[in-house]
Amino acid sequence: MPRRALHLVFEWLDLHKDELMENWERMENGETLAKITPLD
């Protein structure tokens, strides 16, 4: 993966860490996942 793309992935991850953890809990409980906005 190009370095620039990897940087963008980590930037998005940092911005949405809480939302990702909430979705992880939803997934474990068999619930519908919430949408997470893409990086602008």
Helices and strands as residue ranges (DSSP letters): H 3-15, H 17-28
